[in-house]
Amino acid sequence: MDSDLEGMSHEQLVAEIIKLRQGIRSHRDSSGHELCWHHPALWALLPERTDPQPVVPEWPQFMRGCIRYRQSLDEQLPNALRTVNPYDK
């Protein structure tokens, strides 16, 4: 799966690492409503060209998952800043 790395020069490998780190940082630095979105740009950093289509839960199950995710943020990050900014996209 990662055989593409074997033929890369040191410089190409460093460039690949930098690209991947930038993608991870971009995802890591997501905040607010951005946390809830589908992130195909992150997956596009992988060399395999697939277009995986997610299985999307029906609304009631989806909303329960959103609530559980938000609760997990309270548990894991109890001192994180909070915002009342509305979703505006």
C-alpha angles and dihedrals in degrees: 000000000000097000089120087076093061094070096045123109121232089261092050091049091051090049090050092050091050091049092050093046090051090052093048092047091049090053093043092051093054110122141173114006091352088078091073100055136107107253110206091153089066093050091046088069088075116091096231111091107220131139103215112194112212122231102243118212119229114261100266093049091042093052091048088054091050091050091048091049091051090048089052089056089055089051097043099034106027093157098046117126114264128216136198093198110137124233104265110174 
